[in-house]
């Protein structure tokens, strides 16, 4: 791509830019669901909002003041017993001084179900996989669905038009979900981070996390449903090889602030792409060939597994005093369950299989599918694996 074309496309990008200044954010009960605060529609106090760094809580008048923040995104952490009217996030323009977040009362059931899915890798040639996934979700009728990244075929190695087309396809194909769809980015959703293939400079306004944020909003956030606090995280960091698993310091600081608003008795569920812990590569083998991103990464004299979160202990420290009961991940294209008992409590680390298709070959094939969880009085069951394809004939 010539320099002229790159500059022209960049000028056309409605990039999310973090501006200076403080915003006044109002959260209200949108009784008629029109997205506008009409006369008589009450304020909602005690609602947490965030700029992906700071956390603020609405006062008795339903208003909170917060800096614009580092990413240019403001979101509301949907509280128990409410649902968002429209998007739960905003990217305010530099001229904006006020934001409005309309919510509506919604059931806060003590018994509910949700689906964990991952890695649809959508592109025109495999769009049928995502449609099959949506049909399966519709038949199971969960309260909501979580997709832990690699939403699209690839943004890492692509120039802007192709990467945007993939995101637009994902948005178009998932618009038909009847219940909320919560997503976080995977490595394939980070734009241009393999510059030897993408030829995208780090100065591009959508580089790395920018394109995901443009289409999907905050790449880490939280919400509460049925008495369980859900935290979506971005566990990807770019390096000169491509990527590796880590929760950056900005997120860790935000996580502590977010959890400070949550009672210690509330169960915490995290969901992210690169898993906090996984044993899949111990079974399938570590990748060390040029055609794959090598499994092992050495930095500052320490060797770590690129495909798990290198600083998971930092996440565990941030969780101190809270009930981190379930950590959901993707990336491995295989359903997996690990349980660790520590002095901090019992945490399950569970990965979803890939929507895009089975993983592996020969005697080691991980089928494509999703996991359905049922929650009763804050207790999350073991989960039920549901295939997207019939079992292989042998």
N, C-alpha and C positions, 0 to 999 in steps of 0.2 A: 504494500500500500504506500502510495507516495505521501510525502509530508503534507502536501496541499489537501489531499483527501482526508488524512488523519485529522488535521486541524478543523476541516469543515464538519466532519462527523462529531468531533468533540464539542464544537459550538452548538450543535443541535441537541446535545445530551442534557436533559433536565437534572443535572447532578445534584445530589444532596450535599449541601455545603454547610458546615457549622459556622454560624455567625455569632457575633458577640451580643450580649444583652440578656435581660431577664424577661421571662414570659409569665403571664398570668394565665393559669390553666383552670378551667371550670369543668366540673363533672356534675351532670344532672340526670334526673330520671325523665327520660324522653317518653312520656306517657303515650303519645300518638305515633311514635316511631318515625317522625319525619326528619330527624337529625337536627332540628332547630329548637332552641329553648323558647317555648311559648309561655304565655302568662299562666301562672299556676303550677308550672312544672318545678318540682322541688329540687333543691340541691342535695347532693349526696356527700356527707362528711366522711372522713376516715378512709378515703380511697388513695392508694399509693400510685404515684406517677414517677417517671424516671426519664432521664436524658441519656441513659446507658453509662452514667457515671454516678450522678447524685440521685438521691431518693427523697421525695417530699410527700406529704400527706395532706389531703384537702381538709380545710377547717370547717367550722359549723356552717359557713356560707357556701361550701362546696368548692372553694378556691384554694389553689396552692401556687406558690411562686417558685420558679426554678430557672436556672441558667440554661441556655440553649444547648450546651454540652459539646462533647468532642465529635459526635457523629452526625449532628444535624437532625436527629430523630428524637421525638418525645413519644412515650407510650404510657398507657394506663395499664396497671396490673389488675386485670379483671378480678373483682372480689367475689367471694362466695355469695351466691344468690343473685348474681347479675349476669347479663350478657351484653356484649357490645352492639350498638347500632351502627353498622358499617365497620370501618377499620378501627382497630384498637391503637393505632399509631398515626402520627402526623410528622410531616417534614415541613416545618414552618418556613415561609419565605422571609428574607431579611427584614421586610417591612412589617411583618406580623408582630404584634405585641400581646395578643390574646389567642388562646386556643379553647375550643369547646369539645368535650368528650361526652356524647350521649350514651347512656346505658339504659337498660330495661330490666326490671325484676325477672328472674328466671328460677326454675326449681333448683334447690340445693339438696339433691337426694342423698340419702345415706347409702343407697345401693345404686350403682351405676356401672357402665362398662365403657371401655375405650379400646381403641385399636392402635397397636404399634406396628408401623411399616417402615421400610427404608429402601433406598437405592432404586428408584424407578428409572433413572438415566434416560429420561424421555427424549426421543427424536422421532422424526416422521416415520422411520422404518419400524419402530417398535411401539407406536402409540397405542396399539391394541392391548399391550400389557397394562398400561395405566387405565384403559377403559375397563378391562376385566377386573382390575383392582377396585375401581369405583363401584362396579356392579356388585362385587362381593361385599364391600362395605355397606352398600344400600341394603343388601339382603340381611346383614347382621344387625343393622340399626344401632350402632354404638352412640353414646352421647357426644363423642368427638373422636378424631383420629389424629395421631402424631406421626409425622414422617421425618425420620432422622437423616436427612441430607442426601446428597447426590441426586437432586431432583432432576437434573438435566444431563444430557449425554456428555457435554464437556464445555466448560468455559475457560479452563486452565490454558489450553493450547490454541484458542480461537481468537480471531480478531472480532471487533465489536459487532458487526452485523450478524454473524453466525451465532455468537453467544446470546445476543438479544433475541434472536428468533427462537432459540431453544427455550428461554425463559417465557416468552410469549406463548409458546405452545403449551408449556406446563400450566400457565395461568388459565388458558382457554380450556384445557382438558379437565382441570380440577374445579372449575367454577360450578359444576353441577353437583358437587357434594352437598347433601342435604343438611349436614351438621358441620360444626367448625372443624377446619383443617389447620393444625398447628405444624409449622415447619421450622427447621434449622438448616443451615448450609452444610454441605459436604465439601470435600476437596474439589470435586468437579464443578462446584458452584462458585468457586473463587476465580474471578476473571483475570486472565493474562499472566498467571503466576509462574508459568513455564515460558519465560521470554524467548528462549531459543526457538520455540515453535510458534508462539503467539505473535512475537515481534511487537508486543504492547509495552510501552515504557511505563515505569512506575509512576510517572507524572500524570498518566491518563486519569481523568476524574472518576472513572468507574473501576479503576484497578483494584484487584484483590477483593475486598468485601463490598466495594461500592455498588457493583451491579446487582448483587443479591439484595442489598438494602433498597435500591431503587424499585425493585419489583416486589419484594416480600417484606420490607420493613426491617425492624430490628433483628440482628442476628443473634442476640441473646435478650431474654425477657422472662417474665413470670406471669402466672395466673393461678387462681384458686378455684377448685371445683369440688363440690361434694365433701368439703372438709379436708381436701388434700391440696398441698401447694406444689405446683408444677413449675420447674425452672428449665427453660431452654438455654443451652450454652453453645458457643462456637468453639470447638476444640481444634481448630486449624491454625497453624502458623506457617507462613511462607518462608522458604530459605532458597539457597542457590540451586538446590536439586529439585525442588517442587514444593514440598510441604512436610510437616511433621505434627504430631499430636501434642498439644499443650493448651492450657487455659492461661491467657495472658494476664498481666498484673492489673490492667484496667478492669477486666471482668471479675477478677478475684475481689477487688475492692468493692465493685458494685454488688457482688454476691453477698458479701458480709452486710452491706447496708440493706439489701433486700430482705435477708433472713432476719435482720434486727426487727422487722415489722411483723414477723410471724411468731406465734406462740410456740414454745418449746415442745408442746404436746402434738403439734400438727405434723402429720407425715409429709416428708419431702420426696418428690420424684424428680430426678434430673433426666433430661434427654438431649442427646448430642450425637454427632456423626462418629468421629474417631472415638472408640470406646475408652472408658476409664480403665478397664481391665479386660483382657481377653486371653484365651488359651488356644485360639483357632490356629495360629501359625505354628504352635508347638505340634499340632496334629498334622496340618497340611504342609508344613515346611516353610522356612524363611526364604524370602525373595532376595536374590543377590545377582540376578542377571541384568544386562543392560536394558532389556525390554520392560522391566518393572522398576518402580521406585523401591530402592533397596530397603529392606526391613530395618537394618541397624543404622543408627546415626550417631556420630561421635562429635561432641561439642564440649569445649572447655575441659578436655581430658576425660569426659564421662561418656560411656556408650549407653544409648537408650534405644528402645524399640520405636521406630518412627510411627508405627500404626496403633499405638496406644498412647494415652495421655501421660507424658513424661513426668509431669508434676502433680500426679493424682494425690499425693500426700498433702499438697497445698490446698487442694479442694477439700480433703477430709478435715484439715484444720479449720477451714472456713465453716464447715458444717458442725463444729463442736457445739454441743448444747442443743442440737436439733436431731430429729429422727429421720436420718437419710435412709429410707427403706429400700429404694429401687433406683438404679442407675441404668437408663436405657441407651443403647448405642446402635450403630449401624456399621457400615464400611466393610465388614468381613464377608458379607453376602452369605451368612450362615446363621441360623438360629442357635443361640448359645446361652447357657445359664451357669453362672458362678455365684457362690455365696461365701462371704467372708465374715467371720465373727471376730470383732475387735473389742477393745475396752470402750470404744465409742458406740458400739451397738452392732446390729446385724444388718448388713447391706447386701442386696442382690444386684449383681452386674449381669445384665441380660441384653443380648444383641438380637436384632431382627434379621430375618432372611431378606433376600433381594427381590423386589417386585419385578425387576427386569428379566430375571430367569434364574435357573439353578446355577450353582457354583461347583466347580471341580469336575472330576472325571474318574472313570474306572470304578474302584471300590469306594471312593470317597466323593460322594455327590451330596451337596446340601440343597434340598429342594427349595423352590421359590414359594413364598407364602407370607402370611402376616400372623401376628399374635394378638389374641383377644383377651383382655384382662377384665375381671369383674371385681369391683370394690364394694365391700360391705362394712359399714361403720368404720371406715378408715383402714381396713385390712384388705390388702391386695392379694388376690389369689395367685396361683402358680402360673396362670396364663394358659391359653389353649392355642396350639399352632393350627392354622388353617391353610391348606395348600392352595396355590393358584392354578396348579396343573394336576392332572391325575398322577398317581404313583407310576414310576417306571416299571415296565414289564420285564421280568427276568426269566 
